[in-house]
Amino acid sequence: MTRTQWAAVTAVVLALLFAGAATVASAGPGKAAGDTTAAPAADSADAGFARDMSVHHQQAVEMSFIVRDRTKDEEVRRLAYDIANTQANQRGMMLGWLDMWGLPKVAPGVEPMAWMGMPSHGSGHSGALMPGMATAAELDRLRAATGRQAEILYLRLMTEHHKGGVHMARGCVDACRPGVERDLAQGMVDAQESEILLMADLLKARGATP
């Protein structure tokens, strides 16, 4: 099995696994599988991760749809589809948990990454960009690119995006309470690290570096 096929299979398996876990969790409002505690507080790591990673995932979905229309290369289009599909599903789970917990999806005045006890960078969501997020100018460049140029730019941007996502997911693994959300975060770490390796191979095949 090629690395491309392995990453695709891994992404689908993880999406199905955590979709099932989320269904079990929804049977008890505010409770994760095996977790009998009340819903997390609005300023908890659990809520902060769900809010921030939902925004982070949304940009990955957006970039993936952009490159799908800017290249005919099947390898890159397949990877983009896998990323868009997996992260859209995961985003739906996290937003669903916030609804289940009775917590807002947006926390006005709260900077991204506050739940990790660290500052964010740049300007964007809530006045700051989370790690790995592409800027508006970088997204414009991706929209304007075509063919190999679009492929290389997408792979570079998504590599950085995944590195930021892995950093955030590890923060949840360390700080979120035991249950399906922390398990989902660990799954994100595993899958995105695998995709980072895959994208390095795809960049190398195109004579480029991350």
VEXDREN-2710 file (C-alpha; in Angstrom, 1 decimal):
% VEXDREN-2710
k/r/px/py/pz
1/MET/0.0/0.0/0.0
2/THR/1.4/3.4/-0.9
3/ARG/1.7/6.2/1.6
4/THR/-1.1/8.1/-0.1
5/GLN/-3.4/5.1/0.2
6/TRP/-2.4/4.5/3.8
7/ALA/-3.1/8.1/4.8
8/ALA/-6.5/8.0/3.1
9/VAL/-7.4/4.7/4.8
10/THR/-6.2/6.1/8.2
11/ALA/-8.3/9.3/7.8
12/VAL/-11.5/7.4/6.9
13/VAL/-11.0/4.9/9.8
14/LEU/-10.4/7.7/12.3
15/ALA/-13.4/9.7/11.1
16/LEU/-15.7/6.6/11.5
17/LEU/-14.2/5.7/14.9
18/PHE/-14.8/9.1/16.4
19/ALA/-18.1/9.6/14.7
20/GLY/-19.3/6.4/16.6
21/ALA/-17.7/7.6/19.8
22/ALA/-19.5/11.0/19.5
23/THR/-22.8/9.2/19.0
24/VAL/-22.2/7.3/22.3
25/ALA/-21.3/10.5/24.0
26/SER/-24.5/12.2/22.9
27/ALA/-26.5/9.7/24.8
28/GLY/-25.8/11.6/28.0
29/PRO/-25.8/15.4/27.8
30/GLY/-22.5/16.9/28.9
31/LYS/-20.9/13.4/29.4
32/ALA/-18.3/11.7/27.3
33/ALA/-18.0/7.9/27.2
34/GLY/-16.8/6.7/30.6
35/ASP/-17.0/10.3/31.9
36/THR/-19.7/11.0/34.6
37/THR/-18.7/14.6/35.2
38/ALA/-20.8/17.6/34.3
39/ALA/-20.4/19.6/31.1
40/PRO/-17.0/21.5/30.9
41/ALA/-16.9/25.2/31.8
42/ALA/-16.8/27.8/28.9
43/ASP/-13.2/28.6/29.7
44/SER/-12.0/25.0/30.0
45/ALA/-9.5/23.3/27.7
46/ASP/-12.2/21.1/26.4
47/ALA/-14.4/24.0/25.3
48/GLY/-11.5/26.1/24.1
49/PHE/-10.1/23.3/22.0
50/ALA/-13.5/22.5/20.4
51/ARG/-14.0/26.2/19.5
52/ASP/-10.5/26.9/18.2
53/MET/-9.9/23.6/16.4
54/SER/-13.3/24.1/14.6
55/VAL/-12.0/27.4/13.2
56/HIS/-8.6/25.8/12.4
57/HIS/-10.3/22.9/10.6
58/GLN/-12.6/25.2/8.6
59/GLN/-9.6/26.8/7.0
60/ALA/-8.1/23.4/6.1
61/VAL/-11.4/22.5/4.4
62/GLU/-11.4/25.9/2.5
63/MET/-7.8/25.4/1.3
64/SER/-8.5/21.9/0.2
65/PHE/-11.5/22.9/-1.9
66/ILE/-9.5/25.7/-3.5
67/VAL/-6.7/23.5/-4.7
68/ARG/-9.1/20.9/-5.9
69/ASP/-10.3/23.4/-8.5
70/ARG/-6.7/24.7/-9.3
71/THR/-5.1/21.4/-10.3
72/LYS/-5.8/18.2/-12.2
73/ASP/-3.2/16.2/-10.4
74/GLU/-5.1/13.2/-8.9
75/GLU/-2.7/12.6/-6.0
76/VAL/-3.1/16.1/-4.7
77/ARG/-6.8/16.2/-5.4
78/ARG/-7.2/12.9/-3.5
79/LEU/-5.3/14.2/-0.5
80/ALA/-7.3/17.4/-0.5
81/TYR/-10.5/15.5/-0.6
82/ASP/-9.4/13.3/2.3
83/ILE/-8.4/16.3/4.4
84/ALA/-11.6/18.2/3.6
85/ASN/-13.8/15.2/4.3
86/THR/-12.1/14.2/7.6
87/GLN/-11.8/17.7/9.0
88/ALA/-15.3/18.7/8.0
89/ASN/-16.6/15.6/9.9
90/GLN/-14.4/16.3/12.9
91/ARG/-15.5/20.0/12.9
92/GLY/-19.1/18.8/13.0
93/MET/-18.4/16.6/16.0
94/MET/-16.7/19.5/18.0
95/LEU/-19.5/22.0/17.2
96/GLY/-22.0/19.3/18.2
97/TRP/-20.2/18.8/21.6
98/LEU/-20.4/22.6/22.2
99/ASP/-24.2/22.4/21.5
100/MET/-24.5/19.4/23.8
101/TRP/-22.7/21.2/26.6
102/GLY/-24.8/24.3/26.1
103/LEU/-21.7/26.4/25.4
104/PRO/-21.2/29.1/22.8
105/LYS/-19.3/28.4/19.6
106/VAL/-17.7/31.8/19.7
107/ALA/-16.3/33.4/22.8
108/PRO/-16.1/37.2/22.2
109/GLY/-13.0/38.8/23.8
110/VAL/-11.3/35.5/24.4
111/GLU/-8.1/35.1/22.3
112/PRO/-7.4/31.8/20.6
113/MET/-5.1/29.5/22.5
114/ALA/-6.0/31.1/25.8
115/TRP/-7.0/27.6/27.0
116/MET/-3.4/26.5/26.4
117/GLY/-2.1/29.5/28.3
118/MET/-0.2/30.9/25.3
119/PRO/-0.5/33.9/23.0
120/SER/-1.5/33.5/19.4
121/HIS/0.0/35.5/16.5
122/GLY/-1.0/37.9/13.8
123/SER/-4.5/39.2/13.2
124/GLY/-7.5/37.2/12.4
125/HIS/-10.0/35.2/14.4
126/SER/-10.7/37.1/17.6
127/GLY/-7.8/39.4/16.7
128/ALA/-5.2/36.7/16.3
129/LEU/-4.2/33.7/14.2
130/MET/-3.7/30.3/15.6
131/PRO/-0.5/28.3/14.8
132/GLY/-0.3/27.2/11.2
133/MET/-3.2/29.3/10.0
134/ALA/-2.6/30.8/6.5
135/THR/-3.0/34.6/6.1
136/ALA/-5.5/36.2/3.8
137/ALA/-2.7/37.1/1.4
138/GLU/-1.5/33.4/1.3
139/LEU/-5.1/32.3/0.6
140/ASP/-5.3/34.8/-2.3
141/ARG/-2.0/33.5/-3.7
142/LEU/-3.4/29.9/-3.6
143/ARG/-6.6/31.0/-5.4
144/ALA/-4.5/32.7/-8.1
145/ALA/-2.2/29.8/-8.7
146/THR/-2.7/26.9/-11.1
147/GLY/-1.2/23.5/-11.8
148/ARG/2.1/22.6/-10.1
149/GLN/2.4/26.0/-8.6
150/ALA/-0.9/25.5/-6.8
151/GLU/0.0/22.0/-5.7
152/ILE/3.3/23.2/-4.2
153/LEU/1.7/26.2/-2.4
154/TYR/-1.1/24.0/-1.1
155/LEU/1.2/21.3/0.2
156/ARG/3.5/23.9/1.9
157/LEU/0.5/25.8/3.5
158/MET/-1.1/22.6/4.6
159/THR/2.1/21.2/6.1
160/GLU/2.4/24.3/8.3
161/HIS/-1.4/24.1/9.0
162/HIS/-1.0/20.5/10.1
163/LYS/2.0/21.3/12.3
164/GLY/-0.1/24.0/14.1
165/GLY/-3.0/21.6/14.4
166/VAL/-0.8/18.9/15.9
167/HIS/0.5/21.4/18.4
168/MET/-3.1/22.3/19.4
169/ALA/-4.3/18.7/19.5
170/ARG/-1.4/17.8/21.8
171/GLY/-2.5/20.6/24.1
172/CYS/-5.9/19.0/24.4
173/VAL/-4.3/15.5/24.9
174/ASP/-2.4/17.1/27.9
175/ALA/-5.2/19.3/29.3
176/CYS/-8.7/18.0/28.2
177/ARG/-10.5/15.6/30.5
178/PRO/-10.5/11.8/29.6
179/GLY/-13.1/10.9/27.1
180/VAL/-13.9/11.1/23.4
181/GLU/-12.6/14.6/22.8
182/ARG/-9.2/13.8/24.2
183/ASP/-9.2/10.6/22.1
184/LEU/-10.2/12.6/19.0
185/ALA/-7.3/15.0/19.7
186/GLN/-4.8/12.1/19.8
187/GLY/-6.3/10.8/16.6
188/MET/-5.7/14.1/15.0
189/VAL/-2.0/14.0/16.1
190/ASP/-1.5/10.6/14.6
191/ALA/-3.3/11.2/11.3
192/GLN/-1.9/14.7/10.7
193/GLU/1.7/13.6/11.5
194/SER/1.2/10.9/8.9
195/GLU/-0.1/13.4/6.3
196/ILE/2.9/15.7/7.0
197/LEU/5.2/12.9/5.9
198/LEU/3.0/12.2/2.9
199/MET/3.1/15.9/1.9
200/ALA/6.9/16.0/2.3
201/ASP/7.1/13.1/-0.3
202/LEU/4.7/14.9/-2.6
203/LEU/6.7/18.1/-2.4
204/LYS/9.9/16.2/-3.1
205/ALA/8.4/14.6/-6.2
206/ARG/7.7/18.1/-7.4
207/GLY/11.2/19.4/-6.8
208/ALA/10.1/21.5/-3.8
209/THR/10.7/21.5/0.0
210/PRO/8.2/22.2/2.8
END
